[in-house]
Amino acid sequence: MNKGSFKKLIFKLMLIYVIAGIIGFIYETVCVYINDGEFYKRGTTFGPWIPIYGFGCLLIYFLTVRFRKKPWLVFLISALSCGMLELATGYVLDKFFHTRLWDYSLVILNWGNLNGYICVRSVITWGLFALILIYAILPPVEKFQDKHPKAFKIVSTSLFSLFVLDIILSLSLK
């Protein structure tokens, strides 16, 4: 990979990280409303995004982008790898930081629940998010990047910078 291709990839990853964080925020807001019957803000940041969805998205991208022609494989790889990421993250946060950011024990459709860290619903959701990423989000993002590279860099850098600044402020002010 040459330097130009690498820089192009970095800007693309920055934007899909932000998009995934926003989609995760919307998804969790809707799930909480369905489970609890009320809206309240999810996540640890001030803004409308959740970092673990961005990390999951990057994991999905790197593990599946070469399998674009095989949606079933994209789904399977993503569901399993992100399920393991969610399980490991939940366990580490709980055991080492005494923080529980989610618990699937009490939510609807929680079959396959592993100590509240993951359940089949969450694993299937990650697989579906991967299909949305690879087949619905990535193509227009790449088209935007190819047609308007300067604007793409500005949008990617600005949104990603806001997200990172929000993470830093959220960690330091809470």
CYANA upper distance limits for C-alpha pairs under 8 A (distance plus 0.5 A):
  1 MET  CA      5 SER  CA      6.59
  1 MET  CA      6 PHE  CA      6.86
  2 ASN  CA      6 PHE  CA      6.71
  3 LYS  CA      7 LYS  CA      6.73
  4 GLY  CA      8 LYS  CA      6.70
  5 SER  CA      9 LEU  CA      6.64
  6 PHE  CA     10 ILE  CA      6.76
  7 LYS  CA     11 PHE  CA      6.94
  8 LYS  CA     12 LYS  CA      6.82
  9 LEU  CA     13 LEU  CA      6.58
 10 ILE  CA     14 MET  CA      6.65
 11 PHE  CA     15 LEU  CA      6.92
 11 PHE  CA    152 PHE  CA      8.28
 11 PHE  CA    153 LYS  CA      6.69
 11 PHE  CA    156 SER  CA      6.41
 11 PHE  CA    157 THR  CA      7.62
 12 LYS  CA     16 ILE  CA      6.76
 12 LYS  CA    141 VAL  CA      7.89
 12 LYS  CA    142 GLU  CA      7.97
 12 LYS  CA    145 GLN  CA      8.13
 12 LYS  CA    156 SER  CA      7.77
 13 LEU  CA     17 TYR  CA      6.42
 13 LEU  CA     58 LEU  CA      7.51
 14 MET  CA     18 VAL  CA      7.03
 14 MET  CA    156 SER  CA      6.39
 14 MET  CA    157 THR  CA      7.66
 14 MET  CA    160 PHE  CA      6.27
 15 LEU  CA     19 ILE  CA      6.72
 15 LEU  CA    155 VAL  CA      8.28
 15 LEU  CA    156 SER  CA      5.32
 15 LEU  CA    157 THR  CA      8.29
 15 LEU  CA    159 LEU  CA      7.71
 15 LEU  CA    160 PHE  CA      7.10
 16 ILE  CA     20 ALA  CA      6.42
 16 ILE  CA     54 GLY  CA      7.89
 16 ILE  CA     57 CYS  CA      7.82
 16 ILE  CA     58 LEU  CA      8.37
 16 ILE  CA    137 ILE  CA      8.47
 16 ILE  CA    138 LEU  CA      8.23
 16 ILE  CA    141 VAL  CA      8.48
 17 TYR  CA     21 GLY  CA      6.69
 17 TYR  CA     53 TYR  CA      8.11
 17 TYR  CA     54 GLY  CA      4.71
 17 TYR  CA     55 PHE  CA      7.45
 17 TYR  CA     57 CYS  CA      6.89
 17 TYR  CA     58 LEU  CA      7.20
 17 TYR  CA    160 PHE  CA      8.22
 18 VAL  CA     22 ILE  CA      6.78
 18 VAL  CA     49 TRP  CA      7.87
 18 VAL  CA     54 GLY  CA      6.83
 18 VAL  CA    159 LEU  CA      7.32
 18 VAL  CA    160 PHE  CA      6.63
 18 VAL  CA    163 PHE  CA      7.51
 19 ILE  CA     23 ILE  CA      6.69
 19 ILE  CA     54 GLY  CA      8.11
 20 ALA  CA     24 GLY  CA      6.50
 20 ALA  CA     53 TYR  CA      6.03
 20 ALA  CA     54 GLY  CA      5.56
 20 ALA  CA     57 CYS  CA      6.69
 21 GLY  CA     25 PHE  CA      6.74
 21 GLY  CA     48 PRO  CA      8.32
 21 GLY  CA     49 TRP  CA      4.93
 21 GLY  CA     50 ILE  CA      5.16
 21 GLY  CA     51 PRO  CA      6.10
 21 GLY  CA     52 ILE  CA      7.73
 21 GLY  CA     53 TYR  CA      5.48
 21 GLY  CA     54 GLY  CA      5.41
 22 ILE  CA     26 ILE  CA      6.80
 22 ILE  CA     48 PRO  CA      6.36
 22 ILE  CA     49 TRP  CA      4.80
 22 ILE  CA     50 ILE  CA      7.17
 23 ILE  CA     27 TYR  CA      6.52
 23 ILE  CA     49 TRP  CA      7.93
 23 ILE  CA     53 TYR  CA      8.41
 24 GLY  CA     28 GLU  CA      6.55
 24 GLY  CA     49 TRP  CA      7.19
 24 GLY  CA     50 ILE  CA      6.57
 24 GLY  CA     53 TYR  CA      6.09
 25 PHE  CA     29 THR  CA      6.58
 25 PHE  CA     42 ARG  CA      7.14
 25 PHE  CA     43 GLY  CA      7.67
 25 PHE  CA     48 PRO  CA      6.43
 25 PHE  CA     49 TRP  CA      5.47
 25 PHE  CA     50 ILE  CA      6.08
 26 ILE  CA     30 VAL  CA      6.72
 26 ILE  CA     48 PRO  CA      8.35
 27 TYR  CA     31 CYS  CA      6.67
 28 GLU  CA     32 VAL  CA      6.52
 28 GLU  CA     42 ARG  CA      7.06
 29 THR  CA     33 TYR  CA      6.75
 29 THR  CA     39 PHE  CA      7.04
 29 THR  CA     40 TYR  CA      7.32
 29 THR  CA     41 LYS  CA      7.15
 29 THR  CA     42 ARG  CA      6.81
 30 VAL  CA     34 ILE  CA      6.72
 30 VAL  CA     39 PHE  CA      8.26
 31 CYS  CA     35 ASN  CA      6.61
 32 VAL  CA     36 ASP  CA      6.14
 32 VAL  CA     37 GLY  CA      7.75
 32 VAL  CA     38 GLU  CA      7.58
 32 VAL  CA     39 PHE  CA      7.33
 32 VAL  CA     40 TYR  CA      8.07
 33 TYR  CA     37 GLY  CA      5.11
 33 TYR  CA     38 GLU  CA      5.24
 33 TYR  CA     39 PHE  CA      5.78
 33 TYR  CA     40 TYR  CA      8.35
 34 ILE  CA     38 GLU  CA      8.26
 35 ASN  CA    107 VAL  CA      6.82
 35 ASN  CA    108 ILE  CA      7.34
 42 ARG  CA     50 ILE  CA      8.38
 43 GLY  CA     49 TRP  CA      7.69
 43 GLY  CA     50 ILE  CA      5.93
 43 GLY  CA    101 LEU  CA      8.45
 44 THR  CA     50 ILE  CA      7.61
 44 THR  CA    170 SER  CA      7.32
 45 THR  CA     49 TRP  CA      7.58
 45 THR  CA     50 ILE  CA      7.45
 45 THR  CA    166 ASP  CA      6.61
 45 THR  CA    167 ILE  CA      6.29
 45 THR  CA    170 SER  CA      5.72
 45 THR  CA    171 LEU  CA      8.47
 46 PHE  CA    166 ASP  CA      6.86
 46 PHE  CA    170 SER  CA      6.93
 47 GLY  CA    163 PHE  CA      8.17
 47 GLY  CA    166 ASP  CA      7.26
 49 TRP  CA    163 PHE  CA      8.23
 50 ILE  CA     54 GLY  CA      7.69
 51 PRO  CA     55 PHE  CA      6.96
 52 ILE  CA     56 GLY  CA      6.50
 53 TYR  CA     57 CYS  CA      6.48
 54 GLY  CA     58 LEU  CA      6.82
 55 PHE  CA     59 LEU  CA      6.74
 56 GLY  CA     60 ILE  CA      6.60
 56 GLY  CA     82 CYS  CA      6.53
 56 GLY  CA     85 LEU  CA      8.01
 57 CYS  CA     61 TYR  CA      6.55
 57 CYS  CA    130 ALA  CA      7.90
 57 CYS  CA    133 LEU  CA      8.19
 58 LEU  CA     62 PHE  CA      6.71
 59 LEU  CA     63 LEU  CA      6.60
 59 LEU  CA     81 SER  CA      8.33
 59 LEU  CA     82 CYS  CA      7.99
 60 ILE  CA     64 THR  CA      6.27
 60 ILE  CA     65 VAL  CA      8.20
 60 ILE  CA     77 ILE  CA      8.40
 60 ILE  CA     78 SER  CA      6.04
 60 ILE  CA     81 SER  CA      8.37
 60 ILE  CA     82 CYS  CA      8.02
 60 ILE  CA    130 ALA  CA      6.81
 61 TYR  CA     65 VAL  CA      5.82
 61 TYR  CA    134 ILE  CA      8.09
 63 LEU  CA     77 ILE  CA      7.74
 63 LEU  CA     78 SER  CA      8.07
 64 THR  CA     68 ARG  CA      7.32
 64 THR  CA     73 LEU  CA      8.31
 64 THR  CA     74 VAL  CA      5.88
 64 THR  CA     77 ILE  CA      7.54
 64 THR  CA     78 SER  CA      7.84
 65 VAL  CA     74 VAL  CA      8.44
 65 VAL  CA    134 ILE  CA      7.51
 67 PHE  CA     71 PRO  CA      7.98
 67 PHE  CA     73 LEU  CA      7.39
 67 PHE  CA     74 VAL  CA      6.83
 68 ARG  CA     74 VAL  CA      7.52
 68 ARG  CA    134 ILE  CA      7.44
 68 ARG  CA    135 TYR  CA      8.47
 70 LYS  CA     74 VAL  CA      6.92
 71 PRO  CA     75 PHE  CA      6.63
 71 PRO  CA    131 LEU  CA      7.40
 72 TRP  CA     76 LEU  CA      6.64
 73 LEU  CA     77 ILE  CA      6.41
 74 VAL  CA     78 SER  CA      6.48
 74 VAL  CA    127 GLY  CA      7.92
 74 VAL  CA    130 ALA  CA      7.24
 74 VAL  CA    131 LEU  CA      7.32
 75 PHE  CA     79 ALA  CA      6.43
 75 PHE  CA    127 GLY  CA      4.89
 75 PHE  CA    128 LEU  CA      7.05
 75 PHE  CA    130 ALA  CA      6.77
 75 PHE  CA    131 LEU  CA      6.84
 76 LEU  CA     80 LEU  CA      6.69
 76 LEU  CA    127 GLY  CA      6.97
 77 ILE  CA     81 SER  CA      6.46
 77 ILE  CA    127 GLY  CA      8.22
 78 SER  CA     82 CYS  CA      6.18
 78 SER  CA     83 GLY  CA      8.42
 78 SER  CA    126 TRP  CA      6.81
 78 SER  CA    127 GLY  CA      5.62
 78 SER  CA    130 ALA  CA      6.65
 79 ALA  CA     83 GLY  CA      6.29
 79 ALA  CA    123 VAL  CA      5.49
 79 ALA  CA    124 ILE  CA      6.41
 79 ALA  CA    125 THR  CA      7.99
 79 ALA  CA    126 TRP  CA      5.65
 79 ALA  CA    127 GLY  CA      4.74
 79 ALA  CA    128 LEU  CA      8.49
 80 LEU  CA     84 MET  CA      6.72
 80 LEU  CA    123 VAL  CA      7.37
 81 SER  CA     85 LEU  CA      6.72
 82 CYS  CA     86 GLU  CA      6.48
 82 CYS  CA    123 VAL  CA      7.58
 82 CYS  CA    126 TRP  CA      6.82
 83 GLY  CA     87 LEU  CA      6.56
 83 GLY  CA    118 ILE  CA      7.20
 83 GLY  CA    122 SER  CA      7.80
 83 GLY  CA    123 VAL  CA      5.65
 83 GLY  CA    126 TRP  CA      7.83
 84 MET  CA     88 ALA  CA      6.50
 85 LEU  CA     89 THR  CA      6.44
 86 GLU  CA     90 GLY  CA      6.42
 86 GLU  CA    117 TYR  CA      7.33
 86 GLU  CA    118 ILE  CA      7.08
 87 LEU  CA     91 TYR  CA      6.57
 87 LEU  CA    117 TYR  CA      5.77
 87 LEU  CA    118 ILE  CA      6.25
 88 ALA  CA     92 VAL  CA      6.55
 89 THR  CA     93 LEU  CA      6.51
 90 GLY  CA     94 ASP  CA      6.53
 90 GLY  CA    100 ARG  CA      7.56
 90 GLY  CA    101 LEU  CA      7.99
 90 GLY  CA    102 TRP  CA      8.06
 90 GLY  CA    117 TYR  CA      5.86
 91 TYR  CA     95 LYS  CA      6.39
 91 TYR  CA    117 TYR  CA      7.40
 92 VAL  CA     96 PHE  CA      6.01
 92 VAL  CA     97 PHE  CA      7.61
 93 LEU  CA     97 PHE  CA      5.50
 93 LEU  CA     98 HIS  CA      6.70
 93 LEU  CA     99 THR  CA      5.81
 93 LEU  CA    100 ARG  CA      7.02
 93 LEU  CA    101 LEU  CA      8.46
 94 ASP  CA     98 HIS  CA      5.05
 94 ASP  CA     99 THR  CA      5.34
 94 ASP  CA    100 ARG  CA      5.88
 95 LYS  CA     99 THR  CA      8.33
102 TRP  CA    116 GLY  CA      7.96
102 TRP  CA    117 TYR  CA      7.53
103 ASP  CA    107 VAL  CA      8.34
103 ASP  CA    115 ASN  CA      8.46
103 ASP  CA    116 GLY  CA      4.94
103 ASP  CA    117 TYR  CA      6.41
103 ASP  CA    118 ILE  CA      8.43
104 TYR  CA    110 ASN  CA      6.59
104 TYR  CA    113 ASN  CA      7.15
104 TYR  CA    115 ASN  CA      8.43
104 TYR  CA    116 GLY  CA      4.80
104 TYR  CA    117 TYR  CA      6.80
104 TYR  CA    118 ILE  CA      6.87
104 TYR  CA    119 CYS  CA      7.09
105 SER  CA    110 ASN  CA      7.12
105 SER  CA    113 ASN  CA      6.98
105 SER  CA    115 ASN  CA      7.52
105 SER  CA    116 GLY  CA      5.10
106 LEU  CA    110 ASN  CA      8.06
109 LEU  CA    121 ARG  CA      6.80
110 ASN  CA    119 CYS  CA      5.88
110 ASN  CA    120 VAL  CA      7.08
110 ASN  CA    121 ARG  CA      6.68
111 TRP  CA    119 CYS  CA      6.37
111 TRP  CA    120 VAL  CA      6.30
111 TRP  CA    121 ARG  CA      7.73
112 GLY  CA    118 ILE  CA      8.24
112 GLY  CA    119 CYS  CA      5.34
112 GLY  CA    120 VAL  CA      5.75
113 ASN  CA    117 TYR  CA      7.80
113 ASN  CA    118 ILE  CA      6.23
113 ASN  CA    119 CYS  CA      4.63
113 ASN  CA    120 VAL  CA      7.43
114 LEU  CA    118 ILE  CA      5.99
114 LEU  CA    119 CYS  CA      6.71
118 ILE  CA    122 SER  CA      6.71
118 ILE  CA    123 VAL  CA      7.67
119 CYS  CA    123 VAL  CA      6.91
120 VAL  CA    124 ILE  CA      6.54
121 ARG  CA    125 THR  CA      6.55
122 SER  CA    126 TRP  CA      6.79
123 VAL  CA    127 GLY  CA      6.98
124 ILE  CA    128 LEU  CA      6.73
125 THR  CA    129 PHE  CA      6.51
126 TRP  CA    130 ALA  CA      6.67
127 GLY  CA    131 LEU  CA      7.05
128 LEU  CA    132 ILE  CA      6.84
129 PHE  CA    133 LEU  CA      6.55
130 ALA  CA    134 ILE  CA      6.54
131 LEU  CA    135 TYR  CA      6.27
131 LEU  CA    136 ALA  CA      8.01
132 ILE  CA    136 ALA  CA      5.49
132 ILE  CA    137 ILE  CA      6.79
133 LEU  CA    137 ILE  CA      5.31
133 LEU  CA    138 LEU  CA      6.27
134 ILE  CA    138 LEU  CA      5.84
134 ILE  CA    139 PRO  CA      7.92
135 TYR  CA    139 PRO  CA      7.08
136 ALA  CA    140 PRO  CA      7.85
137 ILE  CA    141 VAL  CA      6.76
138 LEU  CA    142 GLU  CA      6.50
139 PRO  CA    143 LYS  CA      6.62
140 PRO  CA    144 PHE  CA      6.50
141 VAL  CA    145 GLN  CA      6.64
142 GLU  CA    146 ASP  CA      6.58
143 LYS  CA    147 LYS  CA      6.57
144 PHE  CA    148 HIS  CA      6.22
144 PHE  CA    149 PRO  CA      7.87
144 PHE  CA    152 PHE  CA      7.18
145 GLN  CA    149 PRO  CA      5.41
145 GLN  CA    152 PHE  CA      5.85
145 GLN  CA    153 LYS  CA      8.43
148 HIS  CA    152 PHE  CA      6.46
149 PRO  CA    153 LYS  CA      6.70
150 LYS  CA    154 ILE  CA      6.89
151 ALA  CA    155 VAL  CA      6.62
152 PHE  CA    156 SER  CA      6.41
153 LYS  CA    157 THR  CA      6.34
154 ILE  CA    158 SER  CA      6.39
155 VAL  CA    159 LEU  CA      6.55
156 SER  CA    160 PHE  CA      6.42
157 THR  CA    161 SER  CA      6.33
158 SER  CA    162 LEU  CA      6.74
159 LEU  CA    163 PHE  CA      6.75
160 PHE  CA    164 VAL  CA      6.66
161 SER  CA    165 LEU  CA      6.46
162 LEU  CA    166 ASP  CA      6.50
163 PHE  CA    167 ILE  CA      6.77
164 VAL  CA    168 ILE  CA      6.74
165 LEU  CA    169 LEU  CA      6.58
166 ASP  CA    170 SER  CA      6.34
167 ILE  CA    171 LEU  CA      6.61
168 ILE  CA    172 SER  CA      6.65
169 LEU  CA    173 LEU  CA      6.25
170 SER  CA    174 LYS  CA      6.40
